[in-house]
Amino acid sequence: MCAVIRKSVEGPVQKTHKCVTGAPGSSKYHSQMKTPGLMEHLRDLEVALHQIETRRNRARLDQLLHPDFVEFGRSGRTYTRSEVLQEFSTGGELEPVEARDFELAQPGPGVALLTYRSAHRSPTGALHRHSLRSSIWVETHRGWVIRFHQGTPADSR
């Protein structure tokens, strides 16, 4: 991993690692720094995908989902882009999703791995369906789009 950015109460903390470029065994190294504001931008896009307004807006989903988007759901089911678009357009209620502990890694130019914890808030206010989430975002001529997402059941800590 080339760069890891952690968001904390005090603000973003940046860790930079050396990255090997070129052929295996090459001694050519570079240091990759985070793109300013990328953590906040991708966090905002990710959180928008939790919102009912975004999920019901086909044009907005077309902008955010990569043509080859795939999701491994917390249930273990795999979803394609077309299945996600179909499911989101069918209606139904959506409990509010709370997301926290965002971290960003940039394994290469134009690629970002966003990880975080989430939980659904029930009508009584209780948090449930705790998950660890990871998304791969790629930068395209249209901006950042989500290429892959995975949810894994987690404890409530």
Backbone as ProteinMPNN parsed JSONL, in Angstrom:
{"seq_chain_A": "MCAVIRKSVEGPVQKTHKCVTGAPGSSKYHSQMKTPGLMEHLRDLEVALHQIETRRNRARLDQLLHPDFVEFGRSGRTYTRSEVLQEFSTGGELEPVEARDFELAQPGPGVALLTYRSAHRSPTGALHRHSLRSSIWVETHRGWVIRFHQGTPADSR", "coords_chain_A": {"N_chain_A": [[0.839, -1.156, 0.0], [0.573, 2.186, -0.826], [-0.126, 4.703, 0.287], [-1.68, 5.562, 3.281], [-4.418, 6.924, 4.816], [-5.751, 8.084, 7.724], [-8.724, 8.991, 9.276], [-9.322, 10.882, 12.034], [-10.54, 12.068, 15.223], [-9.076, 14.322, 15.67], [-8.465, 15.105, 13.106], [-7.299, 14.492, 9.683], [-4.791, 12.011, 9.492], [-1.767, 11.32, 8.094], [-0.044, 8.626, 6.64], [2.807, 7.656, 5.003], [4.154, 5.387, 2.722], [6.934, 3.718, 1.176], [6.896, 2.915, -2.252], [7.282, 0.381, -4.647], [8.213, 0.704, -7.974], [8.155, -0.174, -11.437], [9.9, -3.044, -12.793], [9.797, -6.236, -11.024], [12.097, -6.485, -8.388], [13.407, -4.236, -9.078], [15.147, -1.274, -8.179], [14.004, 1.129, -8.158], [12.234, 3.584, -6.593], [9.346, 5.324, -5.422], [7.623, 7.898, -3.652], [4.36, 8.113, -2.692], [1.988, 10.529, -2.173], [-1.015, 11.491, -0.445], [-3.952, 12.547, -2.209], [-4.995, 15.804, -1.9], [-7.898, 16.397, 0.013], [-9.199, 14.139, -0.918], [-10.061, 12.038, 0.759], [-12.293, 13.154, 2.111], [-13.928, 13.742, -0.072], [-14.445, 11.184, -1.271], [-15.592, 9.918, 0.926], [-17.939, 11.429, 1.167], [-19.199, 10.732, -1.265], [-19.541, 7.988, -0.858], [-21.212, 7.924, 1.418], [-23.395, 9.181, 0.303], [-24.353, 7.136, -1.286], [-25.665, 5.632, 0.58], [-27.998, 6.913, 1.006], [-31.506, 7.265, 0.578], [-32.452, 9.022, -1.349], [-30.423, 9.093, -3.254], [-30.322, 6.408, -4.009], [-32.747, 6.076, -5.284], [-32.453, 7.57, -7.507], [-31.841, 7.145, -10.638], [-30.198, 8.324, -12.611], [-28.19, 9.513, -11.059], [-27.073, 7.251, -9.822], [-26.093, 5.994, -12.111], [-24.003, 7.717, -12.653], [-22.315, 7.26, -10.476], [-21.744, 4.488, -10.234], [-19.412, 2.246, -11.486], [-19.154, 0.88, -14.819], [-18.51, -1.848, -14.672], [-19.167, -2.555, -12.099], [-19.211, -4.439, -9.064], [-20.577, -6.04, -6.222], [-19.935, -7.587, -3.136], [-22.106, -8.62, -0.977], [-23.004, -8.194, 2.526], [-24.402, -10.385, 3.193], [-23.267, -12.392, 1.807], [-23.974, -12.717, -0.749], [-23.455, -12.057, -4.241], [-23.593, -9.123, -6.177], [-24.335, -7.633, -9.272], [-23.824, -4.674, -11.276], [-26.185, -4.143, -12.744], [-28.049, -5.605, -11.229], [-27.967, -4.238, -8.802], [-28.905, -1.707, -9.618], [-31.498, -2.453, -10.397], [-32.564, -3.472, -7.966], [-32.46, -1.19, -6.305], [-34.266, 0.447, -7.571], [-36.741, -0.598, -7.069], [-38.177, 0.299, -4.9], [-39.339, 0.231, -1.509], [-38.492, 0.393, 1.963], [-35.762, 2.013, 3.618], [-33.605, 1.719, 6.2], [-31.94, 4.241, 8.102], [-28.442, 4.627, 7.588], [-25.526, 4.559, 9.459], [-22.237, 5.635, 9.324], [-18.757, 5.275, 10.06], [-15.331, 5.771, 11.153], [-13.66, 6.016, 8.868], [-11.161, 5.128, 6.528], [-8.559, 5.686, 4.185], [-6.788, 4.334, 1.501], [-4.35, 4.61, -1.013], [-3.523, 2.718, -3.447], [-2.393, 3.093, -5.932], [-1.992, 5.391, -8.733], [-4.978, 7.139, -9.354], [-6.596, 5.259, -8.119], [-8.408, 4.218, -5.301], [-8.858, 2.904, -2.071], [-11.39, 2.677, 0.108], [-12.249, 2.239, 3.411], [-14.452, 1.389, 6.129], [-16.665, 1.424, 9.012], [-20.058, 0.428, 9.459], [-23.532, 0.769, 10.42], [-26.996, -0.006, 10.726], [-29.763, 2.04, 11.639], [-32.439, 1.361, 13.617], [-36.079, 1.854, 13.721], [-36.555, 2.286, 16.424], [-34.26, 3.431, 17.244], [-32.084, 1.894, 17.831], [-28.876, 0.575, 17.027], [-28.002, -1.752, 14.549], [-27.103, -4.611, 12.473], [-24.309, -4.343, 12.077], [-21.388, -3.65, 10.216], [-18.312, -4.22, 8.458], [-16.92, -2.324, 5.939], [-15.743, -2.052, 2.585], [-14.583, -0.285, -0.214], [-13.639, 0.062, -3.571], [-12.591, 2.705, -5.394], [-12.32, 4.306, -8.532], [-10.662, 6.66, -10.591], [-12.022, 8.32, -13.266], [-12.649, 9.718, -16.566], [-15.07, 10.875, -16.023], [-15.0, 11.466, -13.408], [-14.71, 10.285, -9.978], [-15.607, 6.909, -9.565], [-17.364, 4.119, -8.202], [-16.005, 0.95, -8.152], [-15.935, -1.516, -6.904], [-17.45, -3.094, -4.092], [-17.619, -4.268, -0.732], [-19.288, -5.811, 1.938], [-19.017, -6.91, 5.259], [-20.191, -8.839, 7.945], [-19.964, -7.581, 11.295], [-18.799, -7.061, 14.699], [-20.307, -5.057, 17.317], [-18.687, -3.021, 18.251]], "CA_chain_A": [[0.0, 0.0, 0.0], [1.422, 3.353, -0.97], [-0.47, 5.757, 1.229], [-2.825, 5.272, 4.128], [-4.864, 8.132, 5.488], [-6.732, 7.766, 8.745], [-9.494, 10.136, 9.751], [-9.522, 10.781, 13.468], [-11.218, 13.226, 15.797], [-8.177, 15.462, 15.521], [-8.309, 15.417, 11.696], [-6.633, 13.432, 8.934], [-3.42, 11.661, 9.809], [-1.256, 10.696, 6.888], [1.104, 7.744, 6.702], [3.308, 7.434, 3.656], [5.023, 4.232, 2.587], [7.65, 3.636, -0.09], [6.272, 2.015, -3.214], [8.179, -0.08, -5.689], [7.689, 0.838, -9.332], [8.989, -0.859, -12.413], [9.94, -4.503, -12.755], [10.156, -6.819, -9.733], [13.532, -6.446, -8.114], [13.917, -2.916, -9.422], [15.426, -0.447, -7.001], [13.385, 2.432, -8.382], [11.177, 3.809, -5.622], [8.732, 6.642, -5.355], [6.78, 8.107, -2.49], [3.083, 8.629, -3.147], [1.286, 11.278, -1.144], [-2.46, 11.516, -0.651], [-4.53, 13.638, -2.967], [-5.685, 16.655, -0.923], [-9.348, 16.395, 0.014], [-9.779, 12.929, -1.494], [-10.776, 11.302, 1.807], [-13.592, 13.774, 2.334], [-14.714, 13.61, -1.3], [-14.924, 9.809, -1.41], [-16.507, 9.66, 2.039], [-19.22, 12.043, 0.804], [-19.815, 9.905, -2.307], [-19.93, 6.713, -0.248], [-22.367, 8.187, 2.276], [-24.52, 9.469, -0.598], [-24.904, 5.855, -1.731], [-26.512, 5.11, 1.661], [-29.198, 7.736, 1.095], [-32.645, 6.849, -0.244], [-32.554, 9.947, -2.482], [-29.458, 8.645, -4.264], [-30.696, 5.071, -4.474], [-33.927, 6.181, -6.147], [-32.107, 8.455, -8.613], [-31.128, 6.305, -11.611], [-29.144, 9.113, -13.262], [-27.083, 9.679, -10.106], [-26.418, 5.95, -9.698], [-25.328, 5.795, -13.345], [-22.781, 8.51, -12.52], [-21.457, 6.775, -9.393], [-21.377, 3.078, -10.367], [-18.575, 1.864, -12.629], [-19.865, -0.073, -15.675], [-18.214, -3.22, -14.24], [-19.341, -2.613, -10.645], [-19.593, -5.694, -8.408], [-20.633, -5.959, -4.764], [-20.084, -8.777, -2.308], [-22.939, -8.157, 0.121], [-22.727, -8.752, 3.853], [-25.103, -11.674, 3.231], [-22.501, -13.365, 1.044], [-24.467, -12.69, -2.129], [-22.77, -11.182, -5.183], [-24.5, -8.272, -6.938], [-23.775, -6.905, -10.409], [-24.327, -3.311, -11.42], [-27.594, -4.161, -13.164], [-28.858, -6.079, -10.099], [-28.055, -3.131, -7.843], [-29.817, -0.711, -10.183], [-32.852, -3.018, -10.333], [-33.008, -3.544, -6.572], [-32.66, 0.152, -5.769], [-35.404, 1.103, -8.221], [-38.0, -1.277, -6.742], [-38.843, 0.887, -3.751], [-39.029, -0.341, -0.211], [-37.944, 1.297, 2.965], [-34.34, 1.885, 3.917], [-33.237, 2.284, 7.493], [-30.761, 5.104, 8.024], [-27.145, 3.984, 7.777], [-24.508, 5.388, 10.091], [-20.905, 5.19, 8.923], [-17.699, 5.934, 10.839], [-13.978, 5.197, 11.114], [-13.211, 5.942, 7.48], [-9.738, 5.124, 6.21], [-8.323, 5.72, 2.75], [-5.489, 3.908, 0.988], [-4.192, 4.845, -2.44], [-2.531, 1.749, -3.909], [-1.798, 3.543, -7.182], [-2.618, 6.595, -9.281], [-6.349, 7.006, -9.803], [-7.268, 4.15, -7.438], [-8.521, 4.455, -3.861], [-9.562, 1.911, -1.261], [-12.037, 3.325, 1.243], [-12.787, 1.275, 4.361], [-15.163, 2.028, 7.234], [-17.66, 0.624, 9.741], [-21.41, 0.975, 9.334], [-24.63, 0.095, 11.118], [-28.33, 0.518, 10.416], [-30.492, 2.532, 12.803], [-33.828, 0.888, 13.584], [-37.058, 2.887, 14.1], [-36.447, 2.557, 17.862], [-32.992, 4.11, 17.483], [-31.007, 0.938, 18.101], [-28.002, 0.234, 15.911], [-27.907, -3.189, 14.278], [-26.478, -4.936, 11.193], [-22.968, -3.757, 12.046], [-20.616, -4.186, 9.098], [-17.064, -3.642, 7.959], [-17.158, -2.027, 4.525], [-14.604, -1.623, 1.775], [-14.943, 0.097, -1.576], [-12.57, 0.496, -4.467], [-13.003, 3.8, -6.261], [-11.363, 4.599, -9.589], [-10.837, 7.969, -11.206], [-12.265, 8.226, -14.706], [-12.903, 11.021, -17.19], [-16.313, 11.391, -15.427], [-14.772, 11.66, -11.977], [-14.524, 9.057, -9.204], [-16.726, 5.969, -9.608], [-17.135, 2.945, -7.37], [-15.797, -0.248, -8.982], [-16.157, -2.715, -6.1], [-17.833, -2.852, -2.699], [-17.843, -5.473, 0.055], [-19.748, -5.681, 3.319], [-18.76, -8.093, 6.073], [-20.759, -8.673, 9.29], [-18.971, -7.199, 12.307], [-19.319, -6.846, 16.048], [-20.877, -3.707, 17.495], [-17.757, -2.095, 18.917]], "C_chain_A": [[0.891, 1.228, 0.0], [1.122, 4.435, 0.038], [-1.696, 5.318, 2.006], [-3.161, 6.547, 4.862], [-5.918, 7.715, 6.487], [-7.426, 9.05, 9.16], [-9.738, 9.936, 11.235], [-10.244, 12.031, 13.948], [-10.373, 14.481, 15.595], [-8.002, 15.885, 14.071], [-7.556, 14.313, 10.99], [-5.189, 13.247, 9.398], [-2.89, 10.913, 8.604], [-0.054, 9.828, 7.21], [1.552, 7.525, 5.272], [4.286, 6.277, 3.677], [5.77, 4.333, 1.273], [6.955, 2.622, -0.978], [7.299, 1.628, -4.259], [7.491, 0.129, -7.027], [8.632, 0.115, -10.268], [8.949, -2.36, -12.22], [10.263, -5.005, -11.36], [11.669, -6.834, -9.575], [14.159, -5.111, -8.449], [14.147, -2.116, -8.159], [14.836, 0.944, -7.147], [12.195, 2.583, -7.436], [10.582, 5.194, -5.825], [7.89, 6.711, -4.097], [5.491, 8.744, -2.969], [2.371, 9.307, -1.991], [-0.201, 11.261, -1.462], [-2.862, 12.709, -1.505], [-5.296, 14.509, -1.977], [-7.199, 16.6, -1.092], [-9.993, 15.117, -0.5], [-10.575, 12.136, -0.467], [-12.185, 11.863, 1.983], [-14.496, 13.604, 1.114], [-15.285, 12.196, -1.441], [-15.854, 9.418, -0.265], [-17.89, 10.227, 1.714], [-19.944, 11.225, -0.269], [-20.332, 8.591, -1.728], [-21.185, 6.894, 0.602], [-23.597, 8.517, 1.419], [-25.16, 8.172, -1.085], [-25.767, 5.19, -0.657], [-27.874, 5.797, 1.696], [-30.274, 7.263, 0.126], [-32.771, 7.734, -1.485], [-31.613, 9.538, -3.606], [-29.885, 7.31, -4.849], [-31.903, 5.093, -5.408], [-33.66, 7.032, -7.394], [-31.223, 7.697, -9.611], [-29.972, 7.071, -12.272], [-27.938, 9.273, -12.34], [-26.337, 8.362, -9.916], [-25.59, 5.633, -10.942], [-24.004, 6.553, -13.295], [-21.802, 7.877, -11.536], [-20.968, 5.34, -9.566], [-20.573, 2.834, -11.644], [-19.35, 0.88, -13.504], [-19.653, -1.536, -15.275], [-18.363, -3.4, -12.729], [-19.8, -3.996, -10.193], [-19.61, -5.434, -6.907], [-20.72, -7.353, -4.185], [-20.824, -8.313, -1.069], [-22.588, -8.819, 1.435], [-23.405, -10.101, 4.037], [-24.304, -12.783, 2.553], [-22.92, -13.423, -0.414], [-23.641, -11.718, -2.971], [-23.813, -10.431, -5.999], [-23.734, -7.635, -8.101], [-24.36, -5.497, -10.428], [-25.813, -3.331, -11.78], [-28.505, -4.654, -12.047], [-29.018, -4.993, -9.043], [-29.026, -2.074, -8.352], [-31.267, -1.184, -10.118], [-33.383, -3.005, -8.898], [-33.305, -2.163, -6.004], [-33.875, 0.829, -6.372], [-36.745, 0.508, -7.812], [-38.713, -0.691, -5.538], [-38.445, 0.21, -2.462], [-38.419, 0.691, 0.702], [-36.466, 1.005, 3.177], [-34.076, 2.523, 5.269], [-32.021, 3.182, 7.318], [-29.489, 4.307, 8.32], [-26.2, 4.994, 8.416], [-23.156, 4.794, 9.762], [-19.852, 5.981, 9.7], [-16.367, 5.224, 10.599], [-13.484, 5.0, 9.684], [-11.682, 5.955, 7.409], [-9.597, 5.052, 4.704], [-6.917, 5.244, 2.455], [-5.484, 4.168, -0.51], [-3.114, 3.895, -2.963], [-1.857, 2.13, -5.22], [-2.508, 4.779, -7.681], [-4.043, 6.296, -9.749], [-7.118, 5.849, -9.199], [-7.275, 4.441, -5.947], [-9.325, 3.334, -3.217], [-10.082, 2.624, -0.023], [-12.619, 2.237, 2.14], [-13.438, 2.034, 5.512], [-16.065, 1.016, 7.912], [-19.018, 1.273, 9.515], [-22.38, 0.17, 10.185], [-25.926, 0.759, 10.675], [-28.99, 0.951, 11.716], [-31.954, 2.139, 12.654], [-34.779, 2.033, 13.939], [-37.019, 3.223, 15.592], [-35.144, 3.271, 18.219], [-31.823, 3.183, 17.746], [-30.179, 0.701, 16.84], [-27.918, -1.278, 15.771], [-27.314, -3.366, 12.887], [-25.132, -4.235, 11.051], [-22.144, -4.446, 10.96], [-19.276, -3.483, 8.974], [-17.271, -3.48, 6.46], [-15.849, -1.651, 3.835], [-15.084, -1.357, 0.358], [-13.691, 0.485, -2.342], [-13.172, 1.526, -5.41], [-11.914, 4.03, -7.302], [-11.703, 5.953, -10.209], [-10.951, 7.786, -12.714], [-12.433, 9.639, -15.273], [-14.176, 11.668, -16.646], [-16.151, 11.732, -13.954], [-14.584, 10.311, -11.301], [-15.787, 8.209, -9.264], [-16.352, 4.734, -8.789], [-17.097, 1.705, -8.268], [-16.153, -1.527, -8.233], [-16.555, -2.308, -4.693], [-18.031, -4.205, -2.013], [-18.295, -5.087, 1.445], [-19.541, -6.994, 4.044], [-19.397, -7.878, 7.439], [-19.653, -8.427, 10.318], [-19.635, -7.111, 13.673], [-19.73, -5.387, 16.203], [-19.917, -2.709, 18.131], [-17.64, -0.76, 18.258]], "O_chain_A": [[1.863, 1.293, 0.753], [2.046, 5.029, 0.594], [-2.637, 4.764, 1.439], [-2.29, 7.178, 5.461], [-6.888, 7.052, 6.119], [-6.778, 10.076, 9.368], [-10.304, 8.922, 11.642], [-10.522, 12.94, 13.165], [-10.905, 15.569, 15.375], [-7.432, 16.947, 13.823], [-7.206, 13.306, 11.605], [-4.473, 14.214, 9.658], [-3.519, 9.96, 8.144], [0.841, 10.232, 7.953], [0.723, 7.23, 4.41], [5.147, 6.198, 4.553], [5.286, 4.975, 0.341], [6.482, 1.59, -0.504], [8.092, 2.459, -4.701], [6.325, -0.227, -7.195], [9.777, -0.169, -9.918], [8.055, -2.883, -11.554], [10.92, -4.309, -10.586], [12.41, -7.153, -10.504], [15.326, -4.878, -8.135], [13.418, -2.268, -7.179], [15.133, 1.836, -6.353], [11.257, 1.788, -7.485], [11.235, 6.106, -6.332], [7.495, 5.682, -3.547], [5.521, 9.806, -3.591], [2.178, 8.7, -0.937], [-0.598, 11.043, -2.607], [-2.193, 13.742, -1.516], [-6.171, 14.001, -1.275], [-7.716, 16.739, -2.201], [-11.22, 15.017, -0.518], [-11.646, 11.616, -0.78], [-13.158, 11.108, 2.0], [-15.693, 13.352, 1.255], [-16.476, 12.032, -1.703], [-16.806, 8.665, -0.472], [-18.902, 9.571, 1.961], [-21.16, 11.044, -0.196], [-21.426, 8.14, -2.068], [-22.117, 6.096, 0.509], [-24.718, 8.162, 1.784], [-26.374, 8.115, -1.276], [-26.528, 4.272, -0.966], [-28.799, 5.31, 2.346], [-29.979, 6.904, -1.013], [-33.154, 7.254, -2.553], [-31.969, 9.627, -4.781], [-29.814, 7.11, -6.062], [-32.05, 4.2, -6.242], [-34.542, 7.194, -8.237], [-30.006, 7.622, -9.442], [-28.89, 6.516, -12.466], [-26.795, 9.179, -12.787], [-25.107, 8.35, -9.855], [-24.503, 5.065, -10.835], [-22.999, 6.087, -13.831], [-20.59, 7.949, -11.737], [-19.882, 5.004, -9.093], [-21.01, 3.178, -12.742], [-20.144, 0.104, -12.972], [-20.522, -2.374, -15.516], [-17.752, -4.296, -12.147], [-20.641, -4.635, -10.824], [-18.77, -4.703, -6.383], [-21.474, -8.197, -4.669], [-20.231, -7.677, -0.197], [-21.952, -9.873, 1.463], [-23.036, -10.873, 4.922], [-24.617, -13.964, 2.7], [-22.288, -14.106, -1.22], [-23.186, -10.687, -2.477], [-24.795, -11.016, -6.457], [-22.615, -7.154, -7.924], [-25.283, -5.184, -9.675], [-26.607, -2.609, -11.177], [-29.631, -4.171, -11.923], [-30.091, -4.848, -8.457], [-29.876, -1.597, -7.601], [-32.164, -0.397, -9.816], [-34.511, -2.578, -8.649], [-34.297, -1.984, -5.298], [-34.461, 1.708, -5.739], [-37.789, 1.053, -8.171], [-39.792, -1.172, -5.191], [-37.341, -0.322, -2.341], [-37.902, 1.719, 0.266], [-35.992, -0.107, 2.944], [-34.296, 3.72, 5.459], [-31.165, 2.912, 6.476], [-29.471, 3.433, 9.187], [-26.091, 6.135, 7.967], [-22.949, 3.589, 9.904], [-20.013, 7.172, 9.966], [-16.307, 4.2, 9.918], [-12.956, 3.943, 9.338], [-11.013, 6.692, 8.132], [-10.415, 4.433, 4.023], [-5.959, 5.694, 3.083], [-6.492, 3.972, -1.189], [-1.929, 4.223, -2.929], [-0.84, 1.536, -5.58], [-3.525, 5.179, -7.115], [-4.279, 5.316, -10.455], [-8.181, 5.485, -9.702], [-6.263, 4.864, -5.389], [-10.336, 2.881, -3.754], [-9.304, 3.116, 0.795], [-13.398, 1.404, 1.677], [-13.049, 3.156, 5.837], [-16.211, -0.113, 7.444], [-19.128, 2.494, 9.395], [-22.09, -0.949, 10.609], [-25.947, 1.931, 10.299], [-28.808, 0.324, 12.759], [-32.622, 2.528, 11.696], [-34.331, 3.078, 14.411], [-37.407, 4.323, 15.986], [-34.947, 3.669, 19.367], [-30.686, 3.639, 17.871], [-30.713, 0.634, 15.733], [-27.779, -1.996, 16.762], [-27.05, -2.383, 12.195], [-24.853, -3.609, 10.029], [-22.197, -5.666, 10.804], [-19.127, -2.315, 9.334], [-17.746, -4.397, 5.791], [-14.973, -1.02, 4.425], [-15.888, -2.109, -0.194], [-12.801, 1.154, -1.815], [-14.134, 1.252, -6.127], [-10.725, 3.959, -6.991], [-12.868, 6.33, -10.33], [-10.09, 7.177, -13.349], [-12.365, 10.625, -14.54], [-14.355, 12.878, -16.786], [-17.083, 12.236, -13.327], [-14.33, 9.308, -11.967], [-16.892, 8.705, -9.047], [-15.183, 4.359, -8.697], [-18.024, 1.446, -9.036], [-16.612, -2.501, -8.83], [-16.069, -1.309, -4.161], [-18.535, -5.155, -2.613], [-17.761, -4.162, 2.055], [-19.848, -8.063, 3.515], [-19.172, -6.834, 8.051], [-18.56, -8.986, 10.225], [-20.86, -7.091, 13.79], [-19.514, -4.579, 15.3], [-20.349, -1.622, 18.515], [-16.891, 0.097, 18.727]]}, "name": "protein", "num_of_chains": 1, "seq": "MCAVIRKSVEGPVQKTHKCVTGAPGSSKYHSQMKTPGLMEHLRDLEVALHQIETRRNRARLDQLLHPDFVEFGRSGRTYTRSEVLQEFSTGGELEPVEARDFELAQPGPGVALLTYRSAHRSPTGALHRHSLRSSIWVETHRGWVIRFHQGTPADSR"}
